[in-house]
Amino acid sequence: MKPAKGRPAKRTARKKPAAGTGRGKPKVSPHAKRVAHGFVAASRAPKVAVNAVDESAVSIDRSASANGVRLNRWLAEQGVDSRRKCDEKVLHGEVAVNGTIIMEPGYRVQYEDEVAVNGARIHRSRRLYYLFYKPRGVLCTNDPRETRTRLCDLVDPMVPSRVYPVGRLDEDSEGLILLTNDGDFSQLIAHPSHGVKKTYVCMISSAMTGEDLERLREGAWIESSKVIPDNARIMRRTPSSTMLEITISEGRNREVRRLLARFGLGVKRLKRVRIGSLGIAGIKRGMLRPLSRPERDSLVKMALSNNTEDGSSPPRVHRPQLRKTGSRTDRKDRSRLMREEAAATRRGGRRPKRGK
């Protein structure tokens, strides 16, 4: 039926996806892929992966070694699918190496081997390293069931092949995050034992005093281990808020927010402004740039130099877990305080005082 003359046609509202259906896999046009390939080719980005074992050869592809790489890991690094999905493909007989079907995920793939999935040959992908400015409200996940904006929704149209975040930033935080398809590089940068420093700028919802800053510099216990910031300083202070810069060498879940919550400091805004020697200057929100080979290698050497001389990781201070003894009322009070403390880190409020 045509609309009446002189009246605009009514626009049909777009149907929202049903709850739980998710966003699915991001759709990327062939033109966007060609532009992404050209962007990387024109940069000084490295082509080979990091060998995390030999410090003198940080740019040698580990897959060229005599031991090779596990088949499931090799497939995941080439962007076939996640490690778990690749395990399923191998166990279902969908993967062949040199024409022979392999049903063992731990099979070692050598550099010269030809790997095919369902008859289609998988070509060895170039190693990619990016620095990305994650906006607020974006999740660091590739889960296709998620309905909120994911990191892959923003990144996939700008990169030639699949990349993964090194570590995470929670949904309410923004700032720098590294993206790569090199598993060795990701392990070096993200693992707390290597101590790559990360700097954050926090907007605190109260005025900090000099005593508060000194107590913060002494650290606090989080999950049976003591977290001590490498540096903390006040950048700006008003009667109702404080801008704080804090540097840490670990990257556990919501660590900065939880550390500040231990001292009753609620976080309004949190931005990661530096990873190692890489700063946020020159990168717009929601955009990325490739790392050059000197930048990538400097991060690797920084992570390797933080280990002890014998190659082991530096010791961490741990506190033994206390047994949950006491009456039922005491246990309920402890659980209530833990829930309120977790809620305070999410909404930027002050941590509840103990004993009330």
SELUMRO-953596 format. One record per atom (N, C-alpha, C): y, x negated, z. Coordinates in steps of 0.05 Angstrom, whole numbers, plus 32768, in hexadecimal, padded with zeros to 4 digits. Atoms other than C-alpha are relative to their C-alpha. Layout:
BEGIN
YXZ/...
***
This chain:
BEGIN
7FE87FEF8000/800080008000/80197FEF8000/7FE880108002/80437FE27FEB/801580098015/7FEC7FF87FED/807C7FE0801E/801680107FF3/7FEA7FEF800B/80B680118017/80167FEE7FF5/7FEB800F800E/80EE7FFB7FEA/80177FFA8013/7FEA80087FEE/81247FD4800F/7FF87FF6801B/800A800A7FE6/80F87FC3804A/7FEE7FE87FFC/801180188003/80D97F7E8053/7FE480068008/801D7FFD7FF9/808E7F7A8055/7FFB7FF4801B/8007800A7FE6/80717F71809A/7FED7FE87FFD/801280188000/80527F2D80A8/7FE980058013/80187FFD7FEF/800C7F2F80C2/7FFE7FE88012/800280167FED/80057F068101/7FE67FF17FFC/801880118002/7FD67ECC80FD/7FEE80038018/80137FFC7FEA/7F987ED68126/7FFB7FE5800E/800580187FF1/7F917EA3815D/7FE27FFC8003/801D80057FFC/7F4D7E818165/7FF6800B801A/800B7FF67FE7/7F217EA18198/7FFC7FEA8014/800280147FEB/7F1C7E7E81DB/7FE57FF27FFE/801880108001/7EEB7E4581D9/7FF77FF77FE4/80088008801A/7EE77E3F818D/800A7FE57FF9/7FF6801B8005/7F117DFF818D/800F7FFD7FE6/7FF080078018/7F3A7DDD8157/7FEF7FF47FEA/8012800C8014/7EFF7DBD8134/80097FE47FF8/7FFA801A8009/7F047D7D810D/801A80007FF0/7FE77FFF800F/7F4A7D6B80F3/7FFC7FFD7FE2/80028001801D/7F537D7780A9/80157FED7FF5/7FEE8014800B/7F717D3C8083/7FFE80007FE1/80008000801D/7F857D3D8039/7FFA7FE57FF5/8005801A800D/7F6F7D068009/80197FF07FFC/7FE7800E8003/7FB87CF57FFD/80087FF2801A/7FF9800D7FE7/7FC37CE88047/7FEF7FE88005/801180177FFD/7F877CBA8048/80097FE97FEF/7FF780168011/7FA17C92800D/80197FF3800B/7FE8800B7FF4/7FE57C8B802F/7FF97FEF8018/8008800F7FE9/7FC37C74806F/7FF37FE57FF9/800C80198009/7F9A7C40804A/80157FEC7FF7/7FEB8011800A/7FD87C258028/80117FF58017/7FF080087FE9/7FFE7C23806A/7FF37FE8800F/800E80157FF2/7FC97BF7808A/7FFE7FE77FEE/800380178012/7FBF7BCB804C/801A7FF07FFE/7FE6800D8003/800A7BBC8049/80087FF2801A/7FF8800C7FE6/800C7BA68093/7FF07FE68004/800D80187FF8/7FF57B6780B5/7FE980058013/80157FF97FEE/7FBD7B8B80D8/7FE77FF07FFB/8019800F8004/7F7B7B6580E4/7FEB80117FF3/80157FF1800E/7F3E7B7880BC/7FE57FFE800F/801A80047FF3/7F057B5E80E8/80028006801E/80017FF67FE4/7EEF7B72812E/80027FE98013/7FFD80147FEA/7EF57B4E8170/7FE57FFA800B/801880097FF2/7EBD7B25818D/80077FFA801D/7FF680027FE5/7EC67B2F81D7/7FF17FEA8010/800F80147FF2/7E947AF781E9/800C7FE57FFD/7FF6801A8006/7EB27ABA81C8/801E80007FFE/7FE37FFF7FFF/7EFB7AAF81DB/800C7FEF7FE9/7FF680128015/7F037A7881A6/7FFE800D7FE5/80037FF2801A/7EF07AA9816F/8004801E8004/7FFB7FE57FF8/7F117AEA8183/800180137FE8/7FFD7FEF8017/7F147B03813B/7FE77FFF7FEE/80198000800F/7ECB7AFC8125/7FF1801A8005/800E7FE67FFE/7EA57B3C8116/7FE57FFC800E/801980037FF1/7E6D7B438149/7FE880097FF0/80167FF78010/7E427B678116/7FF57FEA7FEF/800A80168010/7E3B7B2580F1/7FEF7FED8010/801080127FEF/7E177B05812C/7FE380047FFB/801D7FFF8005/7DCD7AF8812D/7FF38018800C/800D7FE97FF2/7DBE7B31815D/8007801B7FF3/7FF97FE7800D/7DE27B668134/800C80148014/7FF47FEA7FF0/7DFB7BA9814F/7FEC80178001/80117FE97FFE/7DD57BE58169/800780157FEB/7FFC7FEE8016/7DCC7C198133/801380178007/7FEE7FE97FF8/7DED7C53815A/801D7FF78003/7FE5800A7FFD/7E297C28816B/800C7FFA7FE5/7FF58007801B/7E307C0F8123/800980197FF1/7FF87FE7800D/7E317C578109/8019800B800C/7FE87FF57FF3/7E657C6C813C/80187FF07FF9/7FE980108007/7E917C31812C/800980047FE3/7FF87FFB801C/7E907C4380E2/800B801C7FFC/7FF47FE68001/7EAA7C8880F3/7FED80167FF7/80137FEB8008/7E6A7CAF80E4/800180178013/7FFE7FEB7FEC/7E6C7CD68125/80017FF2801B/8000800B7FE5/7E6D7CCD8170/7FE57FF28005/8018800F7FFA/7E397C9F8190/7FE880138006/80167FED7FFA/7E107CDB81AA/7FF7800E7FE7/80087FF38019/7E117CFE8166/7FF17FEC7FEE/800E8014800F/7DFC7CBD8145/7FE47FFC800A/801B80017FF5/7DC17CB98174/7FEF80167FF5/800F7FE9800A/7DAC7CFE815E/7FF97FFD7FE3/80058004801D/7DB27CEC8114/7FE97FEC7FFD/801680158002/7D857CAE811F/7FE6800D8008/80197FF47FF6/7D517CD58147/7FF580157FED/80097FEB8013/7D4F7D0C8112/7FF87FF47FE5/8008800D8019/7D3F7CD980DB/801480017FEA/7FEC7FFE8014/7D817CDF80B7/800C7FE57FF7/7FF4801B8005/7D927C9480B7/7FEB7FEE7FF5/80128014800D/7D727C5F808A/800F7FE67FFF/7FF5801B8002/7D7D7C14808C/7FF07FF17FEB/800D800E8016/7D6D7BEE804C/7FEA80117FF3/80137FEE800C/7D487C2C8032/7FEA80098012/80157FF87FED/7D1C7C348070/800D80118016/7FF67FEE7FEB/7D277C6E80A0/7FFB7FF4801B/8002800B7FE5/7D357C5580E6/800680168014/7FFD7FEB7FEC/7D2B7C838121/80037FF4801C/7FFB800E7FE7/7D3E7C518158/801E7FFA8003/7FE380057FFE/7D877C53816F/80077FE38007/7FFB801B7FF8/7D807C0D818B/7FFA7FEB7FEB/800580148016/7D6E7BED8148/80197FF07FFB/7FEA80128004/7D997BB0813B/80087FFE7FE2/7FF78001801B/7DC27BB580FB/800D7FE57FFB/7FF5801A8008/7DD17B7280D9/801780047FEC/7FE87FFE8011/7E0F7B6380B0/7FF980077FE4/80077FFB801C/7DEB7B65806D/7FF0801A7FFC/800F7FE88003/7DC57BA6807B/801080167FF3/7FF47FE8800C/7DD37BE68053/7FF68018800F/80077FE97FEF/7DD57C25807D/800980197FF1/7FFA7FE6800D/7DD27C6C8061/7FF980178013/80057FE87FF0/7DD77CB08083/7FFD80177FED/80067FEA8013/7DB67CEA805E/80037FF77FE3/7FFF800A801C/7DB37CBE8020/801A7FF57FF7/7FE6800A8007/7DFD7CAD8020/80057FE5800E/7FFC801A7FF4/7E0C7C63802A/801A7FFF8011/7FE980037FEE/7E3B7C528064/800C7FE47FFC/7FF3801A8004/7E6D7C1B8053/800D7FF7801A/7FF4800B7FE9/7E867BED8088/801E80048000/7FE37FF97FFF/7ECB7C05809E/80107FE9800B/7FEE80147FF7/7F067BDA80AA/80088005801D/7FF87FFD7FE5/7F197BCD80F2/801E80078001/7FE47FF67FFE/7F597BF38105/800A7FFE801D/7FF380037FE6/7F897BE7813E/801D800B7FFE/7FE67FF38001/7FC57C14814B/800C8002801C/7FF17FFA7FE8/7FFB7C1E817F/800D801C7FFC/7FF87FE48004/80097C698188/8010800A8017/7FEF7FF47FEB/803F7C8E81AE/7FF7801D8004/800A7FE57FFB/801C7CCA81CC/80158012800D/7FED7FED7FF4/80497D0681DA/7FF3800E8018/800A7FEF7FEB/80437D338217/7FF280187FF4/800E7FE98009/80137D6D8211/7FEA7FFB7FEC/801680078013/7FE07D4881E6/7FE97FF48010/801880097FF2/7F997D3C81FE/7FF37FE97FF1/800F8017800B/7F747CFA81F3/7FE380077FFE/801C7FF88004/7F347D1B81DB/7FFC80087FE3/80077FF8801A/7F107D29819A/7FED80198001/80137FEA7FFD/7EE97D6581B5/800880177FED/7FF97FEB8013/7EE77D99817D/8002801B800E/7FFE7FE67FF2/7EE27DD181B1/801B8004800D/7FE67FFF7FF3/7F277DC181CD/8014800F7FEF/7FED7FF0800F/7F5D7DF381B9/801C7FF58002/7FE5800C7FFE/7F997DCA81D0/80037FE97FEC/7FFB80168013/7FB97D9381A6/7FF27FE7800A/800F80187FFA/7F8D7D5681A4/800D7FE87FF3/7FF68018800C/7F9E7D0E8195/7FF77FFD7FE3/800A8003801C/7F727D0F8157/800F80127FED/7FF17FEE8012/7F9A7D4A813B/801A7FF27FF5/7FE8800E8008/7FD87D1C8138/7FF97FE77FF1/8005801B800A/7FB67CDA8127/7FF080007FE6/801280018017/7F807CEB80F3/800E80007FE5/7FF28000801A/7FB27CFB80BA/800E7FE57FFB/7FF180198004/7FD27CB680C5/7FEF7FE77FFF/801280178000/7F957C8880C7/7FEB80037FEA/80137FFE8015/7F637C778090/7FE480078009/801B7FF97FF6/7F257C8080BC/80038006801E/7FFF7FF67FE4/7F137C998101/80067FEA8014/7FFA80127FEA/7F317C76813D/7FFF800E801B/80037FF57FE5/7F2A7C808188/80157FF48012/7FEC800B7FEC/7F5C7C7881C2/7FF37FEC8012/800880147FED/7F557C3B81EE/800A8009801B/7FF77FF47FE7/7F577C5B8233/800B801C7FFA/7FF57FE58003/7F7C7C9C823E/801B8003800D/7FE77FF77FF2/7FBE7CBC8250/7FFC801E8004/80057FE47FFB/7FBA7D008271/801480117FF1/7FF17FED8010/7FD87D3E8251/801E80008006/7FE47FFE7FF7/80197D3D827A/800F7FE67FFC/7FF3801A8003/80277CF3826B/80057FFA7FE3/7FFA8008801B/80447CD2822E/80017FE17FFF/7FFC801C8003/804B7C8C8212/7FEB7FF27FEF/801080108011/80237C5481F3/7FE280038006/801D80017FFE/7FD97C5681E5/7FF57FF27FE7/800C800F8016/7FAE7C2881BA/7FEA80107FF3/80157FF28010/7F817C448183/7FF17FEB7FF0/80108013800E/7F487C1E8164/7FE4800C7FF9/801C7FFB8005/7F027C228146/7FEF7FE88007/800E80187FF8/7EEE7BDF8164/7FF88003801D/800A7FFB7FE5/7EC27BEA81A1/80047FE88013/7FFC80187FEF/7EC87BA281BB/801D7FFE8009/7FE380017FF9/7F147BA581BA/800680168014/7FFB7FEA7FED/7F147BE881DD/7FF57FFA801C/800C80077FE6/7EE67BCE8214/80127FEB800E/7FF080167FF4/7F127B90821F/801A800C800C/7FE67FF77FF7/7F537BB78226/7FFE80168015/80027FE97FEE/7F3B7BF5824B/7FF27FF9801B/800F80047FE8/7F0C7BD7827F/80117FF48016/7FEF800A7FEA/7F2D7BCC82C3/7FFC7FE38007/8005801B7FF8/7F0C7B8982CE/80107FEB7FEF/7FF180138010/7F347B698295/801E80008007/7FE580017FF5/7F777B7D82B4/80167FFE7FEC/7FE980008012/7FA37B8A8278/80158012800C/7FEA7FF27FF2/7FE67B9E8295/800B80177FF0/7FF37FE9800D/80047BE28285/801780098012/7FE77FF97FF2/804B7BF68298/8007801D7FFB/7FF97FE48002/80617C3D82A7/801C8004800C/7FE67FF77FF5/80A57C5D82B4/7FFB801D800A/80067FE77FF3/80A07C9782E5/801A800C800A/7FEA7FF17FF4/80D37CCC82F8/7FF5800E8019/800A7FF67FE6/80C77CDB8342/801280178009/7FF17FE87FF8/80DB7D1E835F/800C7FFE801C/7FF380047FE6/80FC7CFF839D/800D7FE57FFF/7FF2801A7FFF/81297CC583B0/7FEF7FEC8010/801080147FF3/81017C8783C1/80127FED800F/7FF180147FF0/81187C5783F7/7FF37FE57FFD/800B801B8001/810D7C0D83FD/7FE57FFE800E/801980007FF1/80D67C1A8431/7FEA800C7FEF/80147FF38012/80B27C498400/7FF77FEC7FEB/800780138015/80B47C1383CB/7FEE7FEA800A/801180157FF4/80977BDE83F9/7FE4800A8006/801A7FF57FFB/805F7C0B840E/7FF080047FE6/800D7FFC801A/80507C1B83C5/7FF67FE57FF6/8009801A800A/804C7BD183B4/7FE87FF5800F/801880087FF1/80177BC883EA/7FE7800E7FF6/80177FF2800B/7FEA7BFA83C5/7FF480158012/800D7FEB7FF1/7FBC7C3183DC/7FE380027FF7/801C7FFC8007/7F727C4483DD/7FFC80187FEF/80067FEA8012/7F5A7C6F83A4/7FE27FFD7FF8/801C80008007/7F107C7F839C/7FF27FE78009/800E80167FF3/7EF77C4A83CC/80087FE47FF6/7FF6801A8008/7F1F7C1183AB/801E80008003/7FE380017FFC/7F657BF983B9/800E7FF97FE6/7FF080048019/7F987BFE8380/801B7FF58009/7FE6800D7FFA/7FD27BCD8385/800F7FFC7FE6/7FF080048018/80087BD08350/80087FE37FFC/7FF6801C8006/801A7B8E832E/801E7FFE8004/7FE380007FFC/80637BA18331/800A801D8003/7FF47FE57FFC/808E7BDC8347/801E7FFB8006/7FE380037FFB/80DA7BE28344/800E801B7FF9/7FF07FE88004/810E7C198347/80157FFA7FEA/7FED80048016/81357C208306/801980108004/7FE97FEF7FFB/81637C598319/7FF980148017/80057FEE7FEA/816B7C858356/801780138004/7FEC7FEB7FFA/81907CC68365/7FF8800D801A/80087FF27FE7/81917CF283A4/7FE780117FFE/80177FEE8003/81597D1D8387/7FE97FF57FEF/8015800B8011/81307CEF8359/80027FE27FFF/8001801E8003/811C7CA7834B/7FF17FFA7FE7/800F800A8017/81097C84830B/7FF47FE58008/800F80177FF6/80D37C51831B/7FF07FF47FE9/8011800F8013/80B27C1B82F1/7FE97FF4800F/8017800A7FF2/806C7C098305/7FEC7FF57FEC/8013800E8011/80397BD982E7/7FE67FFD800E/801B80027FF5/7FEE7BDC82F3/7FEE7FF27FEC/8014800E8011/7FB27BB682D8/7FE7800F7FFC/80177FEF8003/7F807BEE82DC/800880197FF1/7FFA7FE8800F/7F7B7C2F82B6/7FEE80178007/80117FEA7FF8/7F537C6182DE/800E801B7FFC/7FF67FE68006/7F5C7CAC82D7/801880078012/7FE87FF87FF2/7FA47CC182EA/80077FEE8017/7FFD80147FEA/7FAA7C818313/801C7FFF800B/7FE480027FF6/7FF67C7D8316/80088019800F/7FF97FE77FF1/7FFF7CC6832A/7FF28001801B/800F7FFF7FE7/7FC97CC1835F/800A7FEB8014/7FF580147FEE/7FE57C80837A/801A8009800D/7FE67FF67FF5/802B7C9E8382/7FFB80188012/80057FE97FEE/800D7CDD83A0/7FF77FF8801B/8008800A7FE6/7FF07CB383D8/80187FFC8013/7FE880057FF0/80377CA683EF/801380197FFF/7FF07FE88000/804F7CEE83E5/801580017FEA/7FEC80018015/80737CDF83A4/7FF580107FE8/80087FF08017/806D7D15836E/800D7FF67FE6/7FF7800A8019/80747D018325/800980177FEE/7FF67FEC8014/80A07D2B82F6/7FF97FF87FE4/8005800A801B/80997D0082B8/7FF37FE48003/800E801A8000/806C7CC582A8/7FFD7FF67FE4/8001800C801B/80717C97826C/7FF57FE48002/800A801B8002/80497C59825B/80117FF27FEA/7FED800E8012/807B7C28823C/7FF67FE57FF7/8009801A8008/80537BE88236/7FE27FFD8005/801C80087FFD/800B7BD0822B/7FFF7FE27FFA/8000801D8004/80057B858235/801B7FF77FF7/7FE78009800B/803B7B678209/800C80137FEC/7FF77FED8013/80447BA581DE/80128015800D/7FED7FED7FF5/80817BD181EC/800380197FEF/7FFE7FE6800D/80947C1881D8/801780007FEC/7FE980008011/80D47C0481B3/7FF880017FE3/80057FFF801C/80D57C17816A/7FEB80147FF7/80147FED8007/809E7C4C816D/800A801C8009/7FF77FE57FFA/80B27C958169/7FE98010800C/80147FEF7FF3/808E7CCB8191/7FEF800D7FEB/80137FF58013/804F7CE1816C/7FFA7FEF7FE8/800580128016/804F7CA5813D/7FF17FE78009/801080187FF9/80277C648139/80087FEA7FED/7FFD80178012/80297C1F811B/7FE87FEE8004/801780137FFD/7FF17BEC810C/80087FE88010/7FFC80197FF2/7FE97BB08139/7FFC7FE97FEC/800580188010/7FF17B6C8117/7FEA7FF0800D/801580117FF5/7FBB7B388120/80097FF08018/7FF8800E7FE7/7FE47B0E8151/800380128018/7FFE7FED7FEA/7FF27B4C817B/7FE48007800B/801C7FF97FF7/7FA87B5F817D/7FF47FE9800F/800C80187FF4/7F927B18818D/800D7FF9801B/7FF380067FE6/7FC67B1081C4/7FF680138016/800C7FED7FEC/7FAB7B4F81E7/7FE47FF78008/801B80097FFA/7F647B3381E1/80007FE88012/7FFF80187FEF/7F777AF081FE/800A8006801C/7FF67FF87FE6/7F9D7B118236/7FEA800C8011/80177FF47FF1/7F5F7B3A8249/7FEC7FEB8008/801380157FFA/7F327AFD8245/800A7FED8015/7FF580137FEC/7F617AD1826E/8001800C801C/80007FF47FE6/7F607B0382A7/7FE57FFE800F/801980047FF3/7F177AF482B5/80007FE5800E/800280197FF1/7F027ABC82E4/7FF47FEB7FEE/800880178010/7EEF7A7782CB/7FE280027FF8/801C7FFE8007/7EA47A8682CC/7FFA80187FEF/80057FEA8013/7EAE7AC3829F/7FFC801A800D/80047FE67FF2/7EA47AF882D5/801B800D8005/7FE77FF27FFC/7ED77B2D82E3/800A7FFB801D/7FF680057FE5/7F067B258320/7FF680158014/800B7FED7FEC/7EEE7B458361/801480168006/7FF07FE97FF9/7F087B8A8374/7FFB8006801D/80027FF97FE4/7F167BA183BB/7FF5801C8002/800C7FE67FFD/7EE97BDA83CF/7FFF8008801D/80037FF57FE5/7EE77C06840C/7FE680108001/80197FF07FFF/7EA37C228421/8005801D8004/7FFD7FE27FFE/7E9B7C6D841A/7FF88009801C/80067FF67FE6/7E9E7C91845C/7FEE80197FFE/80127FE88000/7E687CC4846D/801180188008/7FF27FE77FFB/7E817D0C846D/7FF5800D8019/80097FF57FE7/7E747D1984B6/80158012800C/7FED7FEF7FF3/7E967D4984E5/7FF7801D7FFD/80067FE38001/7E977D9484EE/8005800C7FE5/7FFC7FF28019/7E987DC684B6/801D80047FFB/7FE37FFC8003/7EE27DD384C3/800D7FE77FF7/7FF580198008/7EF27D8984BC/7FFB7FFB7FE3/80068005801C/7ECE7D84847A/801080137FEE/7FEF7FEE8010/7EF37DC28460/801D7FF67FFE/7FE5800A8000/7F357DA38475/80037FE87FED/7FFF80178012/7F257D628450/800080097FE3/80027FF6801C/7F127D898411/801A800D7FF8/7FE77FF38006/7F527DB28415/80167FEB7FFA/7FEC80158004/7F7D7D73841B/7FFC7FF27FE5/8005800D801A/7F5A7D5383DF/800880127FE9/7FF77FED8016/7F667D9283B4/801E80017FFE/7FE37FFF8001/7FAF7D9583C8/800C7FE67FF5/7FF7801A800A/7FB87D4B83BA/7FFD7FFE7FE1/80048000801D/7F9A7D538375/801480127FF2/7FEC7FED800C/7FC77D8F8367/801C7FF48000/7FE5800C7FFF/80047D67837C/80047FEC7FEA/7FFE80148016/7FF57D318348/8004800F7FE5/7FFE7FF28019/7FF17D678312/801C800D7FFD/7FE77FF28003/80317D8D8321/80187FF18008/7FE980117FF9/805D7D54833A/800C8007801B/7FF67FF97FE6/80637D6F8380/7FFB7FEA8014/800480147FEA/80627D4983C2/7FE58004800C/801A7FFF7FF4/80207D3883E2/8002800D801C/7FFF7FF47FE6/80107D63841F/7FFC7FEC8016/800380137FEA/80177D408462/7FE78006800F/801A7FFC7FF2/7FD67D358486/80068009801D/7FFD7FF57FE5/7FCC7D5984C7/800D801B8002/7FF47FE58000/7FEE7D9984B1/7FEF80137FEF/
***
